[in-house]
């Protein structure tokens, strides 16, 4: 099931978008869509805490009590890894939407000729991500882990521990090889990188690279080896530059200090890589 959240303070817009999603469902009977609607950021933010997150968010940018960009960033900090699509009457926030790693930005009135292709791409990305699993040897037997649920992993004693998006920690069996060899299946994927001798991190959840280490979107911090800093930084940049980049924008590259194509999520600011406009 693909769980979709639509948040807009106007009931008319909610009804319109829900009708379009129902039409999309008719065109794609192979998909099992569930749509929940919200009229405020407060009710939307409360939902994941008790019910789990959504796979796709359609968010209005301009609402009386909130800003949809800020709402998206809050969802990211809660480790909600769903696709984000912004809906608005103004193009002024298009660049800002990259701060929340949005997949799309649509101008109202929403037309199915524009919405449906973006839904195709978002759902294809979601399916590709959720269909990749790695089987690990846990203490309670073999267990399959979806890649998007693993925030980071560490070696504690001789035991590999997997920290997941729901806050739980899964303990693997004791290993007799090096940590790198034990987690080699994960490191084959672009999103995972070693950040210290006994740690790897999912780059999707790295919010900032600081002198002291890696700051995660949930507020946690991971160590960053001095010898690995350049590789981790380059991998993080490469991973996020796969997103669309607004043309004509620039930033000063961290490592080479050369002028590069700008992306707000990757801008260089006062000693750290951090979201900065």
LUMVEXSE-491173 format. One record per residue: x, y, z of N, C-alpha, C in turn; residue number from 1; residue in one letter. Coordinates in Angstrom, 2 decimals, padded with zeros to 5 digits, m for minus. Example, Ala and Ser with C-alpha at 12.3 -4.5 7.8 and 13.67 -1.06 7.14 Angstrom:
013.19	m005.69	007.80	012.30	m004.50	007.80	013.20	m003.30	007.80	1	a .
012.85	m002.25	007.08	013.67	m001.06	007.14	012.90	000.03	007.87	2	s .
This chain:
000.83	m001.20	000.00	000.00	000.00	000.00	000.86	001.25	000.00	1	x .
000.48	002.22	m000.83	001.16	003.51	m000.88	000.31	004.52	m000.11	2	x .
000.84	005.01	000.99	000.10	005.89	001.89	000.44	007.34	001.56	3	x .
m000.58	008.13	001.17	m000.38	009.51	000.72	m001.05	010.48	001.69	4	x .
m000.33	011.55	002.05	m000.88	012.63	002.88	m001.00	013.89	002.04	5	x .
m002.16	014.55	002.13	m002.38	015.83	001.46	m002.68	016.86	002.54	6	x .
m001.91	017.95	002.56	m002.11	018.99	003.58	m002.33	020.34	002.90	7	x .
m003.52	020.91	003.12	m003.89	022.21	002.55	m004.96	022.80	003.46	8	x .
m004.87	024.09	003.73	m005.83	024.71	004.64	m007.19	024.97	003.97	9	x .
m007.26	024.84	002.64	m008.51	025.07	001.93	m009.19	023.73	001.62	10	x .
m010.39	023.56	002.13	m011.11	022.31	001.94	m011.39	022.03	000.47	11	x .
m011.64	023.09	m000.29	m011.91	022.93	m001.72	m010.70	022.34	m002.44	12	x .
m009.51	022.81	m002.08	m008.29	022.28	m002.68	m008.07	020.83	m002.28	13	x .
m008.36	020.51	m001.02	m008.22	019.12	m000.57	m009.12	018.19	m001.37	14	x .
m010.35	018.62	m001.58	m011.29	017.80	m002.34	m010.85	017.63	m003.78	15	x .
m010.32	018.71	m004.37	m009.85	018.66	m005.75	m008.68	017.69	m005.90	16	x .
m007.71	017.81	m005.00	m006.52	016.95	m005.09	m006.89	015.50	m004.83	17	x .
m007.76	015.28	m003.87	m008.17	013.90	m003.58	m008.88	013.29	m004.78	18	x .
m009.71	014.09	m005.48	m010.39	013.60	m006.68	m009.39	013.24	m007.77	19	x .
m008.35	014.07	m007.93	m007.32	013.77	m008.92	m006.58	012.48	m008.57	20	x .
m006.30	012.28	m007.28	m005.62	011.05	m006.86	m006.51	009.83	m007.08	21	x .
m007.81	009.98	m006.90	m008.73	008.87	m007.17	m008.76	008.55	m008.66	22	x .
m008.69	009.59	m009.49	m008.62	009.37	m010.94	m007.32	008.68	m011.32	23	x .
m006.23	009.08	m010.66	m004.93	008.45	m010.92	m004.99	006.97	m010.53	24	x .
m005.67	006.66	m009.43	m005.81	005.27	m009.00	m006.55	004.43	m010.04	25	x .
m007.59	005.01	m010.63	m008.34	004.30	m011.68	m007.44	003.97	m012.86	26	x .
m006.54	004.89	m013.21	m005.63	004.67	m014.33	m004.53	003.67	m013.99	27	x .
m004.30	003.46	m012.67	m003.24	002.54	m012.23	m003.82	001.56	m011.21	28	x .
m004.66	000.62	m011.67	m005.30	m000.32	m010.74	m004.31	m001.23	m010.02	29	x .
m003.09	m001.32	m010.53	m002.09	m002.16	m009.88	m001.58	m001.54	m008.59	30	x .
m001.85	m000.24	m008.39	m001.41	000.45	m007.19	m002.51	000.42	m006.14	31	x .
m002.10	000.29	m004.89	m003.05	000.34	m003.78	m002.79	001.63	m003.02	32	x .
m003.58	002.67	m003.32	m003.36	003.99	m002.74	m004.31	004.23	m001.57	33	x .
m003.79	004.81	m000.50	m004.61	005.28	000.61	m004.29	006.76	000.81	34	x .
m005.32	007.60	000.81	m005.12	009.05	000.89	m005.75	009.58	002.18	35	x .
m004.95	010.29	002.98	m005.43	010.99	004.17	m005.25	012.49	003.96	36	x .
m006.22	013.28	004.36	m006.15	014.73	004.18	m006.03	015.43	005.52	37	x .
m005.32	016.58	005.50	m005.08	017.36	006.72	m005.23	018.84	006.37	38	x .
m005.78	019.60	007.31	m005.96	021.04	007.08	m004.94	021.89	007.82	39	x .
m004.03	021.26	008.57	m003.00	022.02	009.29	m001.76	021.16	009.48	40	x .
m000.63	021.84	009.68	000.62	021.12	009.90	000.60	020.39	011.23	41	x .
m000.13	020.91	012.24	m000.16	020.30	013.57	m000.73	018.89	013.49	42	x .
m001.88	018.74	012.83	m002.50	017.42	012.75	m001.66	016.47	011.90	43	x .
m001.00	016.99	010.87	m000.15	016.12	010.04	001.05	015.65	010.83	44	x .
001.69	016.54	011.59	002.88	016.16	012.35	002.56	015.18	013.46	45	x .
001.36	015.25	014.00	000.97	014.33	015.07	000.75	012.92	014.53	46	x .
000.35	012.81	013.29	000.01	011.49	012.74	001.18	010.52	012.71	47	x .
002.36	010.89	012.21	003.47	009.93	012.16	003.89	009.40	013.53	48	x .
003.72	010.20	014.58	004.17	009.77	015.90	003.42	008.53	016.37	49	x .
002.14	008.44	016.01	001.37	007.30	016.49	001.04	006.28	015.42	50	x .
001.20	006.64	014.15	000.74	005.76	013.08	001.80	005.44	012.04	51	x .
002.99	005.96	012.20	004.00	005.79	011.16	003.87	006.87	010.11	52	x .
004.89	007.07	009.32	004.89	008.14	008.33	004.14	007.77	007.06	53	x .
004.17	008.70	006.12	003.55	008.50	004.82	004.63	008.25	003.77	54	x .
004.21	007.68	002.66	005.13	007.42	001.57	005.24	008.60	000.62	55	x .
004.18	009.42	000.57	004.16	010.58	m000.31	003.38	011.70	000.36	56	x .
003.96	012.89	000.38	003.32	014.07	000.96	003.06	015.10	m000.13	57	x .
001.82	015.59	m000.22	001.49	016.71	m001.08	001.16	017.88	m000.16	58	x .
002.03	018.89	m000.13	001.94	019.94	000.87	001.71	021.30	000.22	59	x .
000.73	022.03	000.75	000.55	023.42	000.36	001.69	024.23	000.97	60	x .
002.25	025.17	000.22	003.35	025.98	000.75	002.84	027.07	001.68	61	x .
001.78	027.75	001.28	001.30	028.91	002.04	000.02	028.56	002.79	62	x .
000.14	028.46	004.12	m001.00	028.21	004.98	m000.99	029.25	006.09	63	x .
m002.15	029.57	006.69	m002.22	030.67	007.66	m001.27	030.53	008.84	64	x .
m001.09	029.31	009.35	m000.31	029.13	010.58	001.05	028.49	010.33	65	x .
001.38	028.22	009.11	002.64	027.51	008.87	003.14	027.75	007.46	66	x .
004.36	027.35	007.24	005.00	027.40	005.94	005.28	025.96	005.52	67	x .
004.83	025.58	004.33	004.98	024.21	003.90	006.43	023.76	003.80	68	x .
007.34	024.69	003.52	008.76	024.35	003.46	009.24	023.94	004.85	69	x .
008.88	024.73	005.86	009.26	024.41	007.24	008.64	023.08	007.67	70	x .
007.40	022.84	007.24	006.74	021.57	007.56	007.51	020.40	006.96	71	x .
007.95	020.55	005.71	008.73	019.49	005.08	010.04	019.22	005.81	72	x .
010.71	020.28	006.25	011.96	020.12	006.99	011.71	019.40	008.31	73	x .
010.60	019.74	008.98	010.25	019.06	010.24	010.02	017.58	010.00	74	x .
009.34	017.25	008.92	009.11	015.85	008.59	010.43	015.13	008.34	75	x .
011.35	015.80	007.66	012.66	015.19	007.42	013.41	014.96	008.74	76	x .
013.30	015.91	009.66	014.00	015.77	010.94	013.38	014.67	011.81	77	x .
012.14	014.31	011.51	011.48	013.20	012.19	011.81	011.88	011.50	78	x .
012.76	011.93	010.55	013.16	010.75	009.78	012.05	010.24	008.88	79	x .
011.15	011.13	008.47	010.12	010.74	007.52	010.70	010.84	006.12	80	x .
010.97	009.69	005.52	011.69	009.68	004.25	010.80	009.65	003.02	81	x .
009.50	009.97	003.18	008.59	009.92	002.04	008.90	011.00	001.02	82	x .
008.38	010.81	m000.18	008.53	011.80	m001.25	007.71	013.04	m000.90	83	x .
008.24	014.24	m001.21	007.54	015.49	m000.95	007.22	016.19	m002.26	84	x .
005.95	016.58	m002.45	005.54	017.40	m003.57	004.87	018.65	m003.03	85	x .
005.31	019.82	m003.50	004.75	021.08	m003.01	003.73	021.63	m003.99	86	x .
002.65	022.19	m003.43	001.57	022.78	m004.20	001.41	024.23	m003.77	87	x .
001.40	025.17	m004.72	001.33	026.57	m004.32	000.84	027.45	m005.48	88	x .
000.42	028.65	m005.13	000.02	029.62	m006.14	001.18	030.51	m006.57	89	x .
002.32	030.40	m005.88	003.46	031.28	m006.15	004.71	030.47	m006.47	90	x .
005.49	030.90	m007.47	006.75	030.22	m007.77	007.90	030.66	m006.88	91	x .
007.64	031.59	m005.94	008.71	032.20	m005.17	009.44	031.21	m004.26	92	x .
008.78	030.11	m003.91	009.37	029.18	m002.95	009.99	027.95	m003.62	93	x .
010.10	027.97	m004.93	010.60	026.79	m005.65	012.00	026.40	m005.19	94	x .
012.89	027.39	m005.06	014.26	027.09	m004.64	014.27	026.61	m003.19	95	x .
013.47	027.28	m002.33	013.42	026.89	m000.93	013.01	025.43	m000.75	96	x .
012.20	024.91	m001.67	011.69	023.55	m001.52	012.81	022.52	m001.51	97	x .
013.97	022.87	m002.06	015.08	021.93	m002.07	015.64	021.70	m000.66	98	x .
015.37	022.63	000.27	015.82	022.44	001.64	015.19	021.21	002.26	99	x .
013.99	020.89	001.84	013.29	019.71	002.36	013.46	018.51	001.41	100	x .
014.35	018.65	000.43	014.61	017.58	m000.53	013.33	017.16	m001.24	101	x .
012.61	018.14	m001.75	011.33	017.88	m002.41	011.55	017.23	m003.77	102	x .
010.58	016.44	m004.18	010.65	015.77	m005.48	009.98	016.58	m006.58	103	x .
009.16	017.57	m006.19	008.48	018.36	m007.20	007.82	019.59	m006.60	104	x .
007.47	020.53	m007.50	006.90	021.81	m007.08	005.87	022.19	m008.13	105	x .
004.59	022.16	m007.76	003.51	022.36	m008.72	002.76	023.65	m008.41	106	x .
002.45	024.41	m009.46	001.69	025.64	m009.31	000.19	025.35	m009.44	107	x .
m000.58	025.97	m008.55	m002.03	025.86	m008.63	m002.55	026.79	m009.73	108	x .
m003.67	026.48	m010.34	m004.49	025.28	m010.10	m003.80	024.01	m010.63	109	x .
m003.93	022.95	m009.85	m003.27	021.70	m010.18	m004.00	021.03	m011.35	110	x .
m003.25	020.71	m012.40	m003.82	020.03	m013.56	m003.26	018.61	m013.64	111	x .
m004.11	017.68	m013.98	m003.67	016.29	m014.01	m002.56	016.06	m015.04	112	x .
m002.54	016.88	m016.11	m001.50	016.72	m017.13	m000.11	016.99	m016.55	113	x .
m000.05	017.79	m015.50	001.21	018.09	m014.82	001.42	017.16	m013.63	114	x .
000.36	016.94	m012.86	000.47	016.14	m011.64	000.78	014.68	m011.92	115	x .
000.10	014.07	m012.90	000.22	012.63	m013.09	001.64	012.18	m013.47	116	x .
002.34	012.88	m014.39	003.73	012.47	m014.67	004.65	012.58	m013.46	117	x .
004.42	013.61	m012.62	005.24	013.74	m011.42	004.93	012.62	m010.44	118	x .
003.65	012.25	m010.34	003.29	011.11	m009.51	003.95	009.83	m010.02	119	x .
003.99	009.68	m011.34	004.65	008.50	m011.93	006.09	008.40	m011.46	120	x .
006.82	009.52	m011.55	008.23	009.52	m011.16	008.40	009.28	m009.67	121	x .
007.57	009.92	m008.85	007.68	009.78	m007.40	007.38	008.35	m006.96	122	x .
006.33	007.77	m007.54	005.96	006.41	m007.15	006.99	005.41	m007.65	123	x .
007.53	005.65	m008.84	008.59	004.77	m009.35	009.80	004.79	m008.42	124	x .
010.16	005.99	m007.96	011.28	006.12	m007.03	010.97	005.42	m005.72	125	x .
009.75	005.59	m005.22	009.34	004.94	m003.97	009.40	003.43	m004.10	126	x .
008.90	002.89	m005.20	008.89	001.45	m005.39	010.30	000.90	m005.52	127	x .
011.15	001.63	m006.23	012.53	001.19	m006.39	013.24	001.14	m005.04	128	x .
012.98	002.13	m004.20	013.62	002.20	m002.89	013.11	001.12	m001.95	129	x .
011.81	000.87	m001.99	011.22	m000.07	m001.04	011.36	m001.52	m001.46	130	x .
011.82	m001.75	m002.67	011.98	m003.12	m003.12	013.40	m003.62	m002.95	131	x .
014.28	m002.80	m002.35	015.66	m003.22	m002.12	015.82	m003.61	m000.66	132	x .
016.13	m004.89	m000.43	016.30	m005.41	000.92	017.66	m006.09	001.03	133	x .
018.18	m006.10	002.24	019.38	m006.86	002.56	019.06	m007.75	003.74	134	x .
019.41	m009.01	003.66	019.15	m009.96	004.74	020.36	m010.02	005.65	135	x .
020.12	m009.83	006.95	021.20	m009.89	007.93	020.94	m011.01	008.92	136	x .
021.99	m011.44	009.58	021.86	m012.43	010.64	021.68	m011.70	011.97	137	x .
020.45	m011.67	012.46	020.15	m011.04	013.74	020.14	m012.11	014.83	138	x .
020.09	m011.67	016.08	020.11	m012.62	017.20	018.88	m013.51	017.21	139	x .
017.77	m012.99	016.66	016.55	m013.78	016.64	016.32	m014.47	015.29	140	x .
017.38	m014.57	014.49	017.28	m015.25	013.21	017.53	m014.31	012.04	141	x .
017.32	m014.79	010.83	017.52	m013.97	009.64	016.43	m012.90	009.56	142	x .
016.83	m011.71	009.17	015.87	m010.61	009.04	016.20	m009.76	007.83	143	x .
015.14	m009.38	007.09	015.31	m008.52	005.92	015.16	m007.07	006.34	144	x .
016.11	m006.23	005.89	016.07	m004.80	006.16	015.90	m004.04	004.85	145	x .
014.90	m003.17	004.78	014.76	m002.28	003.64	015.79	m001.17	003.79	146	x .
016.48	m000.84	002.72	017.60	000.11	002.81	017.17	001.46	003.36	147	x .
015.96	001.92	003.03	015.55	003.26	003.44	015.26	003.35	004.93	148	x .
015.22	002.21	005.63	014.92	002.23	007.07	016.18	002.27	007.94	149	x .
017.35	002.11	007.32	018.60	002.07	008.09	019.23	003.46	008.12	150	x .
019.30	004.06	009.33	019.88	005.40	009.48	021.40	005.31	009.57	151	x .
021.89	004.47	010.46	023.33	004.23	010.55	023.57	002.90	011.24	152	x .
024.81	002.47	011.24	025.19	001.19	011.83	026.52	001.37	012.56	153	x .
026.67	000.67	013.66	027.92	000.75	014.42	028.32	m000.63	014.93	154	x .
029.58	m000.77	015.23	030.11	m001.99	015.81	030.29	m001.77	017.30	155	x .
029.59	m002.54	018.11	029.67	m002.45	019.57	030.23	m003.77	020.07	156	x .
031.45	m003.75	020.59	032.12	m005.00	020.90	032.39	m005.73	019.60	157	x .
031.84	m006.92	019.47	031.95	m007.67	018.21	030.59	m007.80	017.54	158	x .
029.64	m006.98	017.98	028.27	m007.09	017.48	027.92	m005.87	016.63	159	x .
027.35	m006.10	015.46	026.91	m005.03	014.58	025.50	m004.61	014.98	160	x .
025.30	m003.31	015.21	023.99	m002.80	015.60	023.47	m001.84	014.52	161	x .
022.23	m002.07	014.11	021.59	m001.28	013.05	020.56	m000.35	013.69	162	x .
020.74	000.95	013.50	019.83	001.96	014.04	018.82	002.32	012.95	163	x .
017.54	002.14	013.24	016.50	002.25	012.23	015.68	003.53	012.38	164	x .
014.91	003.85	011.35	014.17	005.11	011.33	013.09	005.19	012.40	165	x .
012.60	004.06	012.87	011.57	004.09	013.91	012.16	004.20	015.31	166	x .
013.49	004.38	015.40	014.16	004.54	016.69	014.64	003.25	017.31	167	x .
014.30	002.13	016.72	014.72	000.84	017.27	016.15	000.52	016.85	168	x .
016.76	m000.40	017.58	018.12	m000.86	017.28	018.08	m002.37	017.11	169	x .
018.54	m002.84	015.98	018.56	m004.26	015.69	019.99	m004.77	015.85	170	x .
020.16	m005.76	016.69	021.49	m006.31	016.94	021.74	m007.53	016.06	171	x .
022.85	m007.49	015.33	023.24	m008.62	014.52	024.09	m009.60	015.32	172	x .
024.47	m010.67	014.68	025.32	m011.66	015.33	026.74	m011.12	015.47	173	x .
027.50	m011.71	016.36	028.90	m011.35	016.51	029.65	m011.65	015.21	174	x .
030.58	m010.76	014.87	031.32	m010.94	013.62	032.79	m011.21	013.93	175	x .
033.41	m011.98	013.07	034.83	m012.31	013.23	035.67	m011.67	012.13	176	x .
035.01	m010.93	011.25	035.72	m010.23	010.20	035.81	m008.75	010.57	177	x .
036.39	m007.95	009.68	036.41	m006.52	009.92	035.01	m005.95	009.75	178	x .
034.77	m004.77	010.31	033.47	m004.12	010.19	033.14	m003.86	008.72	179	x .
034.11	m003.40	007.96	033.89	m003.13	006.54	033.40	m004.38	005.81	180	x .
034.02	m005.52	006.11	033.60	m006.76	005.46	032.22	m007.19	005.92	181	x .
031.91	m006.95	007.20	030.63	m007.39	007.75	029.46	m006.64	007.14	182	x .
029.69	m005.39	006.72	028.59	m004.57	006.18	028.79	m004.30	004.69	183	x .
029.56	m005.13	004.03	029.90	m004.92	002.61	028.67	m004.84	001.72	184	x .
027.62	m005.61	002.04	026.41	m005.59	001.21	025.76	m004.21	001.21	185	x .
025.83	m003.50	002.34	025.27	m002.15	002.42	026.14	m001.16	001.65	186	x .
027.45	m001.29	001.80	028.36	m000.33	001.20	028.39	m000.40	m000.33	187	x .
027.77	m001.43	m000.90	027.66	m001.49	m002.36	026.68	m000.46	m002.89	188	x .
025.85	000.12	m002.01	024.84	001.09	m002.43	025.33	002.51	m002.15	189	x .
025.02	003.43	m003.08	025.55	004.79	m003.02	025.18	005.52	m001.73	190	x .
024.05	005.21	m001.15	023.57	005.97	000.00	024.35	005.68	001.28	191	x .
025.12	004.58	001.31	025.84	004.20	002.52	027.34	004.45	002.36	192	x .
027.94	004.99	003.42	029.38	005.25	003.39	029.96	005.09	004.79	193	x .
031.17	004.57	004.87	031.87	004.51	006.15	032.25	005.92	006.58	194	x .
031.93	006.28	007.83	032.32	007.60	008.34	033.34	007.48	009.46	195	x .
033.57	006.29	009.97	034.59	006.01	010.98	034.88	004.51	010.89	196	x .
035.87	004.07	011.60	036.29	002.67	011.50	035.15	001.71	011.81	197	x .
034.28	002.09	012.75	033.21	001.19	013.19	031.82	001.78	012.98	198	x .
031.68	002.70	012.01	030.39	003.31	011.72	030.18	003.42	010.22	199	x .
028.95	003.16	009.76	028.55	003.65	008.45	027.25	004.41	008.60	200	x .
026.97	005.31	007.65	025.79	006.17	007.73	025.04	006.15	006.42	201	x .
023.74	006.31	006.51	022.88	006.48	005.34	022.89	007.97	004.99	202	x .
023.44	008.33	003.84	023.60	009.74	003.47	022.26	010.47	003.35	203	x .
021.17	009.74	003.20	019.85	010.36	003.13	019.52	011.10	004.42	204	x .
020.13	010.68	005.53	019.77	011.24	006.83	020.83	012.17	007.39	205	x .
021.83	012.52	006.60	022.86	013.47	007.04	022.39	014.89	006.73	206	x .
022.23	015.69	007.78	021.74	017.06	007.63	022.88	018.04	007.40	207	x .
024.04	017.78	008.03	025.12	018.75	007.98	026.44	018.05	008.29	208	x .
027.51	018.50	007.65	028.86	018.02	007.98	029.55	019.11	008.79	209	x .
029.80	018.82	010.07	030.40	019.77	010.98	031.84	019.36	011.29	210	x .
032.63	020.27	011.84	033.99	019.88	012.23	034.02	018.73	013.22	211	x .
032.99	018.64	014.08	032.95	017.61	015.11	032.40	016.28	014.62	212	x .
031.76	016.27	013.46	031.18	015.03	012.96	030.01	015.27	012.04	213	x .
029.18	014.24	011.89	028.02	014.31	011.02	026.77	014.57	011.85	214	x .
026.05	015.63	011.54	024.79	015.91	012.22	023.66	015.29	011.42	215	x .
022.86	014.46	012.09	021.76	013.78	011.44	020.49	014.61	011.51	216	x .
019.54	014.28	010.67	018.29	015.03	010.64	017.47	014.86	011.91	217	x .
017.70	013.77	012.65	016.99	013.58	013.91	017.67	014.27	015.08	218	x .
018.73	015.04	014.79	019.44	015.78	015.83	020.64	015.07	016.39	219	x .
020.81	013.79	016.08	021.96	013.03	016.57	023.23	013.39	015.83	220	x .
024.35	012.95	016.37	025.67	013.21	015.77	026.47	011.91	015.69	221	x .
027.15	011.72	014.58	028.01	010.56	014.40	029.46	011.03	014.24	222	x .
030.41	010.19	014.68	031.82	010.55	014.48	032.19	010.55	013.01	223	x .
033.13	011.39	012.66	033.64	011.44	011.30	035.15	011.41	011.35	224	x .
035.72	010.33	010.86	037.17	010.16	010.87	037.85	011.23	010.02	225	x .
038.94	011.76	010.54	039.68	012.78	009.80	040.15	012.22	008.46	226	x .
040.56	010.96	008.43	041.04	010.35	007.20	039.91	010.11	006.20	227	x .
038.69	010.01	006.69	037.54	009.72	005.82	036.75	010.97	005.46	228	x .
037.09	012.12	006.06	036.28	013.32	005.89	036.12	013.72	004.42	229	x .
037.20	013.74	003.66	037.10	014.17	002.27	036.23	013.22	001.46	230	x .
036.41	011.91	001.66	035.62	010.94	000.91	034.15	011.06	001.28	231	x .
033.84	011.18	002.57	032.45	011.28	003.01	031.81	012.56	002.44	232	x .
032.55	013.67	002.49	032.02	014.94	001.98	031.72	014.84	000.48	233	x .
032.65	014.28	m000.27	032.43	014.14	m001.71	031.27	013.21	m002.02	234	x .
031.16	012.11	m001.27	030.07	011.17	m001.48	028.74	011.81	m001.15	235	x .
028.72	012.61	m000.08	027.48	013.30	000.33	027.04	014.30	m000.73	236	x .
028.01	015.06	m001.24	027.71	016.02	m002.31	027.19	015.30	m003.56	237	x .
027.88	014.25	m003.96	027.47	013.51	m005.16	026.07	012.93	m005.00	238	x .
025.80	012.41	m003.81	024.50	011.77	m003.57	023.37	012.78	m003.71	239	x .
023.54	013.97	m003.12	022.46	014.95	m003.14	022.41	015.74	m004.44	240	x .
023.50	015.79	m005.17	023.47	016.49	m006.45	022.75	015.70	m007.53	241	x .
022.31	014.50	m007.19	021.47	013.75	m008.11	020.09	014.41	m008.22	242	x .
019.76	015.26	m007.24	018.49	015.98	m007.30	018.58	017.04	m008.39	243	x .
017.45	017.55	m008.80	017.43	018.64	m009.78	018.02	019.88	m009.15	244	x .
018.77	020.65	m009.93	019.42	021.87	m009.44	018.91	023.05	m010.24	245	x .
018.46	024.10	m009.59	017.97	025.26	m010.32	019.07	025.85	m011.19	246	x .
018.79	026.16	m012.44	019.81	026.72	m013.32	020.22	028.12	m012.91	247	x .
021.44	028.46	m013.22	021.90	029.83	m012.99	022.31	030.13	m011.56	248	x .
022.29	029.10	m010.67	022.67	029.33	m009.29	024.07	028.80	m009.05	249	x .
024.76	029.38	m008.09	026.14	028.98	m007.84	026.41	028.90	m006.35	250	x .
027.44	028.14	m006.00	027.96	028.17	m004.64	029.48	027.98	m004.73	251	x .
030.16	028.30	m003.64	031.61	028.10	m003.62	031.91	026.75	m003.02	252	x .
032.52	025.85	m003.79	032.77	024.49	m003.35	033.63	024.44	m002.10	253	x .
033.33	023.52	m001.21	034.01	023.39	000.07	035.46	022.96	m000.07	254	x .
035.69	021.94	m000.91	037.02	021.35	m000.96	037.97	022.13	m001.85	255	x .
037.52	022.46	m003.04	038.41	023.13	m003.99	038.27	024.65	m003.94	256	x .
037.19	025.15	m003.27	036.86	026.57	m003.25	036.71	027.10	m004.67	257	x .
036.26	026.22	m005.57	035.97	026.63	m006.94	034.48	026.93	m007.07	258	x .
034.13	027.85	m007.94	032.72	028.16	m008.15	032.04	026.98	m008.84	259	x .
030.93	026.51	m008.24	030.22	025.34	m008.74	028.74	025.67	m008.88	260	x .
028.00	024.77	m009.52	026.56	024.95	m009.60	025.97	024.91	m008.20	261	x .
025.10	025.85	m007.91	024.58	026.04	m006.56	023.40	025.12	m006.28	262	x .
023.31	024.62	m005.07	022.15	023.88	m004.58	021.97	024.27	m003.14	263	x .
020.77	024.73	m002.72	020.62	025.26	m001.37	020.94	024.26	m000.28	264	x .
020.71	022.98	m000.54	020.99	021.99	000.50	022.48	021.86	000.73	265	x .
023.29	022.21	m000.27	024.72	021.95	m000.20	025.57	023.20	m000.07	266	x .
024.95	024.35	000.17	025.72	025.58	000.19	026.71	025.63	001.33	267	x .
027.82	026.29	001.08	028.92	026.38	002.06	028.67	027.59	002.94	268	x .
028.68	027.40	004.27	028.34	028.50	005.17	029.14	028.42	006.45	269	x .
030.10	029.29	006.62	030.78	029.47	007.89	031.45	028.25	008.46	270	x .
032.03	027.40	007.65	032.79	026.29	008.19	032.10	024.95	008.08	271	x .
030.81	024.92	007.79	030.08	023.67	007.69	029.36	023.62	006.35	272	x .
029.04	022.40	005.93	028.06	022.24	004.87	026.71	022.23	005.55	273	x .
025.81	023.08	005.12	024.50	023.12	005.76	023.50	023.76	004.81	274	x .
022.19	023.50	005.02	021.19	024.22	004.22	021.32	025.71	004.43	275	x .
021.44	026.47	003.37	021.67	027.92	003.50	021.25	028.60	002.22	276	x .
020.46	029.66	002.34	020.04	030.39	001.15	020.78	031.70	001.06	277	x .
